[in-house]
Amino acid sequence: MSTGPGVALVTASRLAHDLLNRGKRAVVVDLRPERGLETVLRLVEHADVLIEGFRPGVTERLSLGPQECPSPAIRSLCTGG
């Protein structure tokens, strides 16, 4: 299929991704150094939601568990199976 100048094909999955993630920001931080942990704790203070995908117990080991995070941010646990 040929498209003319300035025309792009957009797949349904790409369109859904763009619509669902509009206005969201993502950050990648290395949690091993102390500076990374401090960065995440500062971000969580202003966050509405914290989504973490670690196995159970990992956030606590990284000092990011519910007891350590000073924010009332809603925590969402996403685990793969």
TAHU-V917330 format. One record per run of one state. SS is the DSSP state (hx for helix, st for strand, lp for the rest). FROM is the first residue (numbers start at 1). TO is the last residue. Records with the same first field share a line. If there is no record, write none. Layout:
BEGIN
SS: FROM-TO  FROM-TO
END
This chain:
BEGIN
lp: 1-11  21-33  46-48  53-57  62-73  78-81
hx: 12-20  34-45  58-61
st: 49-52  74-77
END
